[in-house]
Amino acid sequence: MNRIVPLILAVALFMEQMDSTVISTALPAIAADLGVGPITLKLALTSYMVALAVFIPISGWMADRFGAKKIFRLAIVVFVIGSIFCAVSGSLLEFVLSRFLQGMGGAMMTPVGRLLLLRTTRRSDLVSAMALLTIPALIGPLTGPPIGGFITTYFTWHWIFIINVPIGIVGIWLSGIYLPAVEAVRPPPIDWAGFFLIAMAAAGTVFGLSVVSLPALPPAFGATATALGIACGFLYVQHARRHPAPILRLDLFRNDAFRAATTSGTIFRISTGAIPFLMPLMLQLGFGLNPFQSGMITFAGALGALTVKFVARRVFAATGFKITLITAGVFGAATTAVNGFFTPETSHALIIVFLVVSGLCRSFFFTGGNALSYSEIDDAQASQATSIASVLQQVSLALGVAFAAFILEAASVMSGSHLQLADFHLAFFVVAGVSLFAVVPLFGLRRDAGAAVSGHGRRVETEAAE
């Protein structure tokens, strides 16, 4: 298996993961500097994810039309420019708009990178390629919290975004040299009506849920935006059934493996989006730690995730996707709930142990889920599959942030006081309960689902034979 391509593509994931974890750790400091509350600043988190959800649907079409390699490199340029604007932002509006620009770049980077990987990798090597793709992406969360916490504590938060600049330059240079030039094709004309409906559905739902509890806006504003988003989603379903070439082909959900993997992954990612938002805030506001101390603890989750690469292929070959994903989903929900029992008196070593186990479970779930999603998808459907999976991924992550923030805001309003440790505990319990439902779609899978990719039921090739 060619390891150069997934490692280069992982530069994009590295920047995204580094960026998200750095912001989560520095959230209280950024909020204080911009003169807003930490929960209000969730707009900066969700604006990035809204941009991803809005522009991801056209990423597959652009990659097919202009060439995946060209679009991938252009996306990195846009992401780096957005990072620079974030670093020089002086108000909440500037920061939110800069994050939206970052999201436009990210909307092209990750799905187009996955598309390149799918079109240059044999299906039998897909689990190993997906695991290899996540290594630099996992180093982002590994280094993001401590580096972001250190810079925020001892310097200023503005500098944390400059980290993306040298990484992006290296990514542009390496991709120009080593990435294969996937030939452009002539896809059908872009479905502009479908694009508008999908954009309104994603933006309205995520934005509406994010602002419904903000004190600066009346609740009716957020409720109206959410209702509009849901209505546009229903309208798009009707539109896609009639259009000969919809921007997102919903008939892909007729494939059992794709439907189960994307549905369960969407539910599970709600907790994945909530945890990076909740944990740094709890450690800083609830435990009294500074950003650097908080970052040194929260990076442990990536340590657990990093170990999956070395065992993923053999585990999936031995047990198959169905059993492994259900087990990882149950234990992932359980370890999320454990966060609700932590107090300032809890040993930091014990917290780190549970974060490592939680990261291990989540990484198993997503490595397997990503590979299973594409296990029965041919190259002609690859761009559509990556676009749909990426849209659902970003919407669910954004919903996780919005959902967690809503629980915190509601709990503080009901108690009539500022955020307390008990509010964070409640949020972790609720999020864990929701993530447990992610295993439900997996029960209907065949035991040998995705066997051509996992190798389950066949002799497992040695790592040397790869």
C-alpha positions as CSV (number, residue, x, y, z in Angstrom):
1,M,0.0,0.0,0.0
2,N,1.3,3.5,-0.9
3,R,1.6,5.3,2.4
4,I,2.7,8.7,1.0
5,V,-0.8,9.7,-0.3
6,P,-2.8,9.2,2.9
7,L,0.0,10.9,4.9
8,I,-0.1,14.0,2.7
9,L,-3.8,14.1,2.7
10,A,-3.7,13.9,6.5
11,V,-2.1,17.4,6.6
12,A,-5.6,18.8,6.0
13,L,-7.1,16.8,8.9
14,F,-4.1,17.8,11.0
15,M,-4.9,21.5,10.6
16,E,-8.6,21.0,11.2
17,Q,-8.1,18.9,14.3
18,M,-5.3,21.2,15.7
19,D,-7.5,24.2,15.0
20,S,-10.6,22.9,16.8
21,T,-8.8,21.6,19.9
22,V,-6.7,24.8,20.2
23,I,-9.9,26.9,20.1
24,S,-11.7,24.7,22.6
25,T,-8.8,25.1,25.1
26,A,-8.5,28.9,24.6
27,L,-12.3,29.5,24.6
28,P,-12.5,31.3,27.9
29,A,-9.5,33.5,27.1
30,I,-10.8,34.4,23.6
31,A,-14.3,35.2,25.1
32,A,-12.8,37.5,27.7
33,D,-10.7,39.3,25.2
34,L,-13.6,39.8,22.8
35,G,-15.9,40.9,25.6
36,V,-18.5,38.0,25.3
37,G,-19.4,35.0,27.4
38,P,-17.8,31.5,26.7
39,I,-21.1,30.1,25.7
40,T,-21.8,33.0,23.3
41,L,-18.5,32.3,21.6
42,K,-19.9,28.9,20.5
43,L,-21.0,31.0,17.5
44,A,-17.3,30.9,16.4
45,L,-17.3,27.1,16.7
46,T,-20.6,26.6,14.9
47,S,-19.9,29.1,12.1
48,Y,-17.0,27.0,11.0
49,M,-19.1,23.9,11.0
50,V,-22.0,25.7,9.2
51,A,-19.6,26.7,6.5
52,L,-18.4,23.1,6.1
53,A,-21.9,21.8,5.9
54,V,-22.9,24.5,3.4
55,F,-20.0,24.1,1.0
56,I,-19.2,20.4,1.3
57,P,-22.0,19.3,-1.1
58,I,-20.4,21.1,-4.0
59,S,-16.9,19.8,-3.2
60,G,-17.5,16.4,-5.0
61,W,-18.8,18.2,-8.1
62,M,-15.8,20.6,-8.1
63,A,-13.3,17.8,-7.7
64,D,-14.9,15.9,-10.6
65,R,-15.1,19.1,-12.8
66,F,-11.7,20.7,-12.1
67,G,-9.6,17.8,-10.7
68,A,-9.4,16.7,-7.1
69,K,-5.7,17.6,-6.7
70,K,-6.2,21.2,-7.9
71,I,-9.2,21.7,-5.6
72,F,-7.4,20.1,-2.6
73,R,-4.5,22.5,-2.9
74,L,-6.8,25.5,-3.4
75,A,-8.7,24.5,-0.3
76,I,-5.6,24.6,1.8
77,V,-4.8,28.1,0.6
78,V,-8.3,29.3,1.6
79,F,-8.0,27.6,5.0
80,V,-4.6,29.3,5.7
81,I,-5.9,32.7,4.8
82,G,-8.9,32.2,7.1
83,S,-6.5,31.2,9.9
84,I,-4.6,34.5,9.4
85,F,-7.8,36.5,9.6
86,C,-8.7,34.7,12.8
87,A,-5.4,35.7,14.3
88,V,-5.9,39.4,13.7
89,S,-9.6,39.5,14.6
90,G,-10.6,42.1,17.2
91,S,-14.3,41.5,17.6
92,L,-16.8,38.7,17.8
93,L,-18.1,39.5,14.3
94,E,-14.7,39.5,12.7
95,F,-13.8,36.2,14.5
96,V,-17.0,34.5,13.4
97,L,-16.6,35.6,9.8
98,S,-12.9,34.5,9.8
99,R,-14.0,31.1,11.1
100,F,-16.6,30.9,8.3
101,L,-13.8,31.5,5.7
102,Q,-11.8,28.7,7.3
103,G,-14.8,26.5,7.0
104,M,-15.0,27.2,3.3
105,G,-11.5,25.9,2.9
106,G,-12.1,23.0,5.2
107,A,-15.3,22.1,3.2
108,M,-13.1,21.3,0.2
109,M,-10.0,19.9,2.0
110,T,-11.3,16.9,3.9
111,P,-13.9,15.3,1.5
112,V,-11.7,15.9,-1.6
113,G,-8.8,14.4,0.3
114,R,-10.9,11.3,1.1
115,L,-12.0,11.2,-2.5
116,L,-8.4,11.1,-3.6
117,L,-7.7,8.3,-1.2
118,L,-10.6,6.3,-2.4
119,R,-9.6,6.6,-6.0
120,T,-6.0,5.7,-5.4
121,T,-6.4,2.8,-2.8
122,R,-7.5,-0.8,-3.3
123,R,-10.5,-1.8,-1.2
124,S,-8.5,-4.5,0.5
125,D,-6.1,-1.8,1.8
126,L,-8.8,0.7,2.8
127,V,-8.8,0.0,6.6
128,S,-5.0,0.4,6.8
129,A,-5.2,3.6,4.6
130,M,-8.0,5.1,6.8
131,A,-6.0,4.3,9.9
132,L,-2.9,5.8,8.4
133,L,-4.8,8.8,7.3
134,T,-5.8,9.5,10.9
135,I,-2.3,9.5,12.4
136,P,-1.4,13.2,11.7
137,A,-5.0,14.1,12.3
138,L,-4.7,12.5,15.8
139,I,-1.4,14.3,16.4
140,G,-3.4,17.5,16.0
141,P,-5.6,16.9,19.1
142,L,-2.5,15.4,20.8
143,T,-0.5,18.6,20.5
144,G,-3.3,21.2,20.1
145,P,-4.5,21.4,23.8
146,P,-1.1,21.7,25.4
147,I,0.4,24.0,22.8
148,G,-2.8,26.1,22.7
149,G,-3.0,26.2,26.5
150,F,0.7,27.1,26.8
151,I,0.4,30.0,24.2
152,T,-2.9,31.2,25.7
153,T,-1.5,31.1,29.3
154,Y,1.9,32.6,28.7
155,F,1.4,34.6,25.5
156,T,-1.8,35.6,23.7
157,W,-4.5,33.5,22.0
158,H,-4.0,35.3,18.6
159,W,-0.8,33.3,17.9
160,I,-2.5,29.9,18.0
161,F,-3.9,30.3,14.5
162,I,-0.5,31.1,13.0
163,I,0.4,27.4,13.6
164,N,-1.7,26.6,10.5
165,V,0.4,28.7,8.2
166,P,3.6,26.7,8.0
167,I,1.7,23.4,8.1
168,G,-0.5,24.6,5.2
169,I,2.6,25.7,3.1
170,V,4.2,22.3,3.6
171,G,0.9,20.6,2.6
172,I,0.6,22.6,-0.6
173,W,4.2,21.9,-1.5
174,L,4.1,18.1,-0.8
175,S,0.7,17.7,-2.5
176,G,2.0,19.4,-5.6
177,I,4.9,16.9,-5.8
178,Y,3.4,13.6,-4.7
179,L,-0.4,13.5,-5.1
180,P,-1.5,11.7,-8.2
181,A,-3.4,13.8,-10.7
182,V,-6.9,12.3,-10.8
183,E,-8.4,13.0,-14.2
184,A,-11.2,15.6,-14.3
185,V,-14.5,14.5,-15.7
186,R,-17.6,16.3,-17.0
187,P,-20.2,15.8,-14.3
188,P,-23.9,16.9,-15.0
189,P,-24.6,20.6,-14.5
190,I,-24.6,21.5,-10.9
191,D,-28.0,21.3,-9.1
192,W,-28.3,24.9,-7.8
193,A,-31.8,24.4,-6.4
194,G,-30.6,21.4,-4.4
195,F,-27.5,23.3,-3.3
196,F,-29.7,26.1,-1.9
197,L,-32.0,23.8,-0.1
198,I,-29.1,21.8,1.5
199,A,-27.3,25.0,2.4
200,M,-30.5,26.4,4.1
201,A,-31.2,23.0,5.8
202,A,-27.7,22.7,7.3
203,A,-27.2,26.4,8.1
204,G,-30.7,27.0,9.5
205,T,-30.6,23.9,11.8
206,V,-27.1,24.3,13.2
207,F,-27.3,28.1,13.5
208,G,-30.8,28.1,15.0
209,L,-29.9,25.6,17.7
210,S,-26.7,27.5,18.4
211,V,-28.4,30.9,19.0
212,V,-31.7,29.7,20.5
213,S,-30.2,30.1,24.0
214,L,-28.2,33.3,23.5
215,P,-29.2,36.2,25.7
216,A,-28.5,38.7,22.9
217,L,-31.2,37.3,20.7
218,P,-34.8,36.4,21.4
219,P,-35.5,32.6,21.5
220,A,-38.0,33.0,18.7
221,F,-35.1,33.9,16.3
222,G,-33.3,30.6,16.9
223,A,-36.5,28.6,16.9
224,T,-37.5,30.1,13.5
225,A,-34.1,29.4,12.0
226,T,-34.2,25.8,13.2
227,A,-37.7,25.3,11.8
228,L,-36.7,26.8,8.5
229,G,-33.7,24.5,8.3
230,I,-35.8,21.4,9.0
231,A,-38.4,22.4,6.4
232,C,-35.7,22.9,3.8
233,G,-34.4,19.4,4.6
234,F,-37.7,17.9,3.9
235,L,-38.0,19.9,0.7
236,Y,-34.7,18.7,-0.5
237,V,-35.7,15.0,0.0
238,Q,-38.7,15.7,-2.4
239,H,-36.4,17.6,-4.8
240,A,-33.8,14.8,-4.9
241,R,-36.4,12.2,-5.8
242,R,-37.4,14.2,-8.9
243,H,-34.1,15.7,-10.1
244,P,-32.1,13.5,-12.5
245,A,-28.7,14.5,-11.0
246,P,-29.3,15.9,-7.4
247,I,-26.3,17.5,-5.7
248,L,-26.5,14.8,-3.0
249,R,-27.8,11.4,-4.2
250,L,-30.0,10.1,-1.4
251,D,-30.3,6.7,-3.2
252,L,-26.9,5.8,-1.8
253,F,-28.7,5.1,1.5
254,R,-30.2,2.0,-0.1
255,N,-26.8,0.4,0.4
256,D,-27.1,-1.3,3.8
257,A,-23.4,-0.8,4.8
258,F,-23.4,2.9,3.8
259,R,-26.7,3.6,5.5
260,A,-25.8,1.9,8.8
261,A,-22.3,3.4,9.0
262,T,-23.3,7.0,8.2
263,T,-26.4,7.0,10.4
264,S,-24.6,5.5,13.4
265,G,-21.6,7.8,12.8
266,T,-23.8,10.9,12.7
267,I,-25.4,10.1,16.1
268,F,-22.1,9.2,17.7
269,R,-20.4,12.4,16.5
270,I,-22.8,14.5,18.5
271,S,-20.9,13.4,21.6
272,T,-17.6,13.8,19.7
273,G,-18.5,17.5,19.0
274,A,-19.7,18.1,22.5
275,I,-16.7,16.7,24.4
276,P,-14.0,19.1,23.1
277,F,-16.4,21.9,24.0
278,L,-17.4,20.6,27.5
279,M,-14.1,19.2,28.9
280,P,-11.9,22.3,28.6
281,L,-14.6,24.5,30.0
282,M,-15.2,22.1,32.9
283,L,-11.5,21.9,33.8
284,Q,-11.1,25.7,33.6
285,L,-14.4,27.0,35.0
286,G,-15.3,24.1,37.2
287,F,-11.9,22.9,38.4
288,G,-10.1,26.2,38.3
289,L,-7.2,25.1,36.1
290,N,-5.5,27.4,33.6
291,P,-5.6,26.7,29.9
292,F,-2.2,25.0,29.8
293,Q,-3.1,22.7,32.7
294,S,-6.4,21.9,31.0
295,G,-4.7,21.2,27.7
296,M,-2.2,18.8,29.3
297,I,-5.1,16.7,30.6
298,T,-7.4,16.8,27.6
299,F,-4.7,15.7,25.1
300,A,-4.8,12.2,26.6
301,G,-7.8,11.3,24.5
302,A,-5.7,11.6,21.3
303,L,-3.1,9.2,22.9
304,G,-5.7,6.5,23.0
305,A,-6.9,7.2,19.5
306,L,-3.3,7.1,18.2
307,T,-2.9,3.4,19.2
308,V,-5.7,2.3,17.0
309,K,-3.6,2.5,13.8
310,F,-1.4,-0.3,15.0
311,V,-4.1,-2.8,15.7
312,A,-7.1,-1.7,13.6
313,R,-6.6,-4.0,10.7
314,R,-6.2,-7.1,12.7
315,V,-9.1,-6.3,15.1
316,F,-11.5,-5.7,12.2
317,A,-10.3,-8.8,10.4
318,A,-10.8,-10.9,13.5
319,T,-14.2,-9.7,14.6
320,G,-15.7,-7.9,11.6
321,F,-17.2,-4.4,11.4
322,K,-20.5,-5.1,13.2
323,I,-19.2,-6.6,16.4
324,T,-16.3,-4.1,16.7
325,L,-18.4,-1.0,16.0
326,I,-21.1,-2.0,18.5
327,T,-18.6,-2.7,21.2
328,A,-16.7,0.5,20.6
329,G,-20.0,2.5,20.6
330,V,-21.2,1.1,23.9
331,F,-17.8,1.6,25.7
332,G,-17.5,5.1,24.0
333,A,-20.8,6.1,25.5
334,A,-19.9,4.7,28.9
335,T,-16.6,6.5,29.1
336,T,-18.3,9.7,28.1
337,A,-20.7,9.3,31.0
338,V,-17.8,8.8,33.4
339,N,-16.7,12.4,32.8
340,G,-19.8,13.4,34.7
341,F,-18.4,12.0,37.9
342,F,-15.1,13.9,37.9
343,T,-14.5,16.6,40.5
344,P,-11.6,18.9,41.4
345,E,-10.6,16.2,44.0
346,T,-10.4,13.4,41.3
347,S,-6.9,12.3,40.6
348,H,-5.6,13.8,37.3
349,A,-4.0,10.4,36.5
350,L,-7.4,8.7,36.8
351,I,-9.0,11.3,34.5
352,I,-6.2,10.8,31.9
353,V,-6.8,7.0,32.0
354,F,-10.5,7.3,31.2
355,L,-9.7,9.9,28.5
356,V,-7.3,7.5,26.9
357,V,-9.8,4.7,26.9
358,S,-12.5,7.0,25.6
359,G,-10.2,8.2,22.7
360,L,-9.4,4.5,21.9
361,C,-13.1,3.6,21.6
362,R,-14.0,6.7,19.5
363,S,-11.1,6.1,17.1
364,F,-12.1,2.4,16.6
365,F,-15.7,3.5,15.9
366,F,-14.7,6.1,13.4
367,T,-11.9,4.2,11.7
368,G,-14.3,1.3,11.2
369,G,-17.3,3.4,10.3
370,N,-15.4,5.4,7.7
371,A,-14.1,2.2,6.0
372,L,-17.5,0.5,6.2
373,S,-19.2,3.5,4.6
374,Y,-17.1,3.1,1.4
375,S,-16.7,-0.7,1.5
376,E,-19.5,-1.3,-1.1
377,I,-19.2,2.0,-3.0
378,D,-17.7,2.0,-6.5
379,D,-15.5,4.8,-7.9
380,A,-18.4,6.4,-9.9
381,Q,-20.3,7.0,-6.6
382,A,-17.2,7.9,-4.5
383,S,-17.5,11.7,-4.8
384,Q,-21.2,11.6,-3.8
385,A,-20.5,9.2,-0.9
386,T,-17.7,11.4,0.5
387,S,-19.9,14.5,0.2
388,I,-22.9,13.0,2.0
389,A,-20.7,11.5,4.7
390,S,-18.8,14.8,5.2
391,V,-22.0,16.9,5.4
392,L,-23.5,14.6,8.0
393,Q,-20.3,14.6,9.9
394,Q,-20.0,18.3,10.2
395,V,-23.7,18.9,10.9
396,S,-23.5,16.3,13.8
397,L,-20.3,17.9,15.2
398,A,-22.0,21.3,15.1
399,L,-25.1,19.9,16.7
400,G,-22.9,18.4,19.4
401,V,-21.5,21.8,20.3
402,A,-25.0,23.5,20.1
403,F,-26.6,20.7,22.1
404,A,-24.0,20.8,24.9
405,A,-24.1,24.6,25.1
406,F,-27.9,24.5,25.3
407,I,-27.8,22.0,28.2
408,L,-25.3,24.3,30.1
409,E,-27.4,27.4,29.4
410,A,-30.7,25.7,30.4
411,A,-29.1,24.3,33.6
412,S,-27.7,27.6,34.7
413,V,-31.0,29.4,34.0
414,M,-32.9,26.8,36.0
415,S,-30.5,27.1,38.9
416,G,-30.5,30.9,38.7
417,S,-26.7,31.2,38.9
418,H,-23.6,31.1,36.9
419,L,-22.3,27.9,35.4
420,Q,-21.6,25.3,38.1
421,L,-19.8,22.0,38.1
422,A,-23.1,20.1,38.4
423,D,-24.2,21.7,35.1
424,F,-21.2,20.1,33.3
425,H,-21.9,16.8,34.9
426,L,-25.5,16.9,33.6
427,A,-24.3,17.7,30.1
428,F,-22.0,14.8,30.0
429,F,-24.7,12.4,31.2
430,V,-27.2,13.6,28.5
431,V,-24.6,13.5,25.7
432,A,-23.5,10.0,26.7
433,G,-27.2,8.8,26.6
434,V,-27.6,10.2,23.1
435,S,-24.4,8.7,21.8
436,L,-25.5,5.2,23.0
437,F,-28.3,5.2,20.3
438,A,-25.5,5.2,17.7
439,V,-25.3,1.4,18.0
440,V,-29.0,0.9,17.1
441,P,-28.5,1.1,13.2
442,L,-25.7,-1.4,13.4
443,F,-27.8,-4.3,14.7
444,G,-29.4,-4.7,11.3
445,L,-26.0,-5.3,9.6
446,R,-25.0,-8.6,8.3
447,R,-22.1,-10.2,10.3
448,D,-19.9,-10.2,7.2
449,A,-20.8,-6.6,6.1
450,G,-17.8,-5.0,4.5
451,A,-15.8,-8.2,4.6
452,A,-14.0,-7.3,1.4
453,V,-12.5,-4.3,3.2
454,S,-12.1,-5.7,6.8
455,G,-10.8,-9.1,5.7
456,H,-13.1,-10.8,8.2
457,G,-13.4,-14.5,7.5
458,R,-10.2,-14.6,5.4
459,R,-6.6,-15.1,6.3
460,V,-5.2,-11.7,7.5
461,E,-2.2,-10.6,5.5
462,T,0.9,-9.7,7.5
463,E,1.8,-6.0,7.8
464,A,5.0,-6.8,5.8
465,A,2.9,-8.0,2.9
466,E,1.2,-4.6,2.6
